[in-house]
Amino acid sequence: MTRDADGRTMRERMLAGDLYIADDPELAEHMLRAMDLMEAFNASSARDPQLRQRLLTELLGAVGEGTVIRPPLWVDYGSHLRIGARSFANYGLVALDVAAITIGDDVQIGSNVQLMTPTHPVDPDLRRAKWEAARPITIGDNVWLGSGAIVLAGVTIGENTVVGAGAVVTRDLPANVVAVGNPARVVRTIGPGTGTEAGPEAAGGA
């Protein structure tokens, strides 16, 4: 493993949210472990749900009871991704968990959603030297992320919020709203009596 001037490993720098070098033997081993489990999960049969659940439990930091993730699933480390109970992620979830990704209970995630914690320096010299960093993502309880939505580093989405299909979430969203577009913007509030239909601006399935 590689240590910096103050004695921290690259993994310790990464987990602290500081700049780090990803090309590090310790980090490479963690990533290879995740790839082994991820490839096994993605190749598993729908007829063997117990195997799928065992692989997910081993791969991810936490998986709540009743949660279903349909393969393929793509992660960096897996161990930094925690998902609550009764949640559902459709095909093609990309969760680059360099920093922590925390997903609450009863969350609906459409196909091909991307949760992207990594960042890179704007400074060209630092970028050329391969320094990078990451910021955590938090998805509250009962959120619905429409198909193809992208959530960027450092974002928190409040409970019950709906993110429209294809939206790019660049900053925090409050609870109980519908947000659409690139960058995602709030278009209405969700409250009692809102109705059963999300409306065309948020349609995108789970």
Secondary structure, 3 states (H helix, E strand, C coil): CCECCCCCEHHHHHHCCCCEECCCHHHHHHHHHHHHHHHHHHHCCCCCHHHHHHHHHHHCCEECCCCEECCCEEECCCCCEEECCCCEECCCEEEECCCCEEECCCCEECCCCEEECEECCCCHHHHHCCEEEECCEEECCCCEECCCCEEECCCEECCCCEECCCCEECCCECCCEEEECCCCEEEEECCCCCCCCCCCCCCCCC
